[in-house]
């Protein structure tokens, strides 16, 4: 089961990253918000897609415990912080590097992707087990 979940998670994740990146770049291009705000907004737009796609496709083949939405929100609040922090740290370290924005985005995405899969598998969409009848 985990192989199927991981494959679908990677497909959903790839789409989520694309949505995140395009939103981030569009906001940077528009100059309406600072870098941190653009990164957070892109991440949140991708997050909305990720919740519904992962719930339906990645972990949708089994019943879930009640409360998956609030657990997802908590997980993503934590990983949003990690994502923005890693993005900022890499941008500070890569000053003058031609592709600093892309490198920072990829590093931030890699960290949050690992945290998100583990969090969704073990915390958000953990299978609901029915108590055994006596």
C-alpha positions in Angstrom: 0.0 0.0 0.0 2.8 2.5 0.8 4.3 2.1 -2.6 1.0 3.2 -4.3 0.6 6.0 -1.8 4.1 7.2 -2.4 3.7 7.1 -6.2 0.5 9.1 -6.1 1.9 11.4 -3.4 4.8 12.2 -5.7 2.4 13.0 -8.6 0.2 15.1 -6.4 3.3 16.7 -4.9 4.7 17.5 -8.4 1.5 19.3 -9.3 1.4 21.1 -5.9 5.0 22.2 -6.4 4.2 23.5 -9.9 1.2 25.5 -8.5 3.4 26.8 -5.6 6.2 27.8 -7.9 4.1 29.5 -10.5 2.2 31.4 -7.8 5.5 32.4 -6.1 7.1 33.6 -9.4 3.9 35.5 -10.4 3.8 37.3 -7.1 7.5 38.1 -7.3 7.1 39.4 -10.8 4.2 41.6 -9.8 6.2 43.1 -7.0 3.0 43.3 -4.9 4.5 41.5 -1.9 7.9 40.9 -0.5 9.8 37.6 -1.1 8.7 36.0 2.2 5.0 36.9 1.5 5.2 35.6 -2.0 6.8 32.4 -0.8 4.1 31.9 1.9 1.2 32.7 -0.5 2.5 30.3 -3.1 2.9 27.6 -0.5 -0.6 28.2 0.8 -2.2 28.1 -2.7 -0.4 24.8 -3.3 -1.5 23.6 0.2 -5.2 24.0 -0.7 -4.7 21.9 -3.8 -2.6 19.3 -1.8 -5.2 18.7 0.8 -8.0 17.8 -1.5 -5.8 15.9 -4.0 -4.1 13.9 -1.3 -7.3 13.2 0.6 -9.0 12.0 -2.6 -6.2 10.2 -4.5 -3.3 9.4 -2.3 -4.9 8.4 1.0 -8.5 8.1 -0.2 -8.7 4.4 -0.5 -9.3 3.9 3.2 -11.5 5.5 5.9 -9.9 8.3 7.8 -10.1 9.3 11.4 -12.4 12.3 12.0 -10.5 15.6 12.2 -8.2 15.2 9.2 -8.8 18.8 8.1 -7.5 20.3 11.4 -4.6 17.9 11.5 -3.7 18.8 7.9 -3.9 22.5 8.8 -1.6 22.0 11.8 0.9 20.0 9.8 1.0 22.6 7.0 1.4 25.4 9.5 4.5 23.7 10.8 5.8 22.9 7.3 5.0 26.4 6.0 7.4 27.7 8.7 10.0 25.3 7.7 9.5 26.0 4.0 9.8 29.8 4.4 12.8 29.5 6.8 14.7 27.2 4.5 13.9 29.4 1.5 15.2 32.5 3.3 18.3 30.8 4.6 19.3 29.5 1.2 18.7 33.0 -0.4 21.0 34.5 2.3 23.7 31.9 1.6 23.4 32.1 -2.2 23.7 35.8 -2.6 25.1 36.6 -6.0 24.3 33.1 -7.4 22.5 33.3 -10.7 19.9 30.8 -9.8 19.5 31.5 -6.1 15.7 31.8 -6.2 15.4 28.4 -7.9 17.9 26.8 -5.6 16.1 28.2 -2.5 12.7 27.1 -3.8 14.0 23.5 -4.4 15.7 23.3 -1.0 12.6 24.6 0.8 10.3 22.3 -1.2 12.5 19.2 -0.5 12.4 19.8 3.2 8.6 20.4 3.4 7.9 17.5 1.0 9.6 15.0 3.3 7.9 16.5 6.4 4.5 16.5 4.6 4.5 12.9 3.5 5.5 11.6 6.9 2.9 13.9 8.6 0.1 12.9 6.3 0.9 9.2 6.5 1.3 9.1 10.2 -0.8 11.9 11.5 -3.3 13.4 9.1 -4.7 10.5 7.1 -3.8 7.7 9.4 -6.3 4.9 8.9 -9.3 4.8 11.2 -9.4 1.4 13.0 -12.7 0.1 14.1 -12.7 -1.4 17.6 -13.1 -5.1 17.7 -16.5 -6.5 18.7 -16.4 -8.6 21.9 
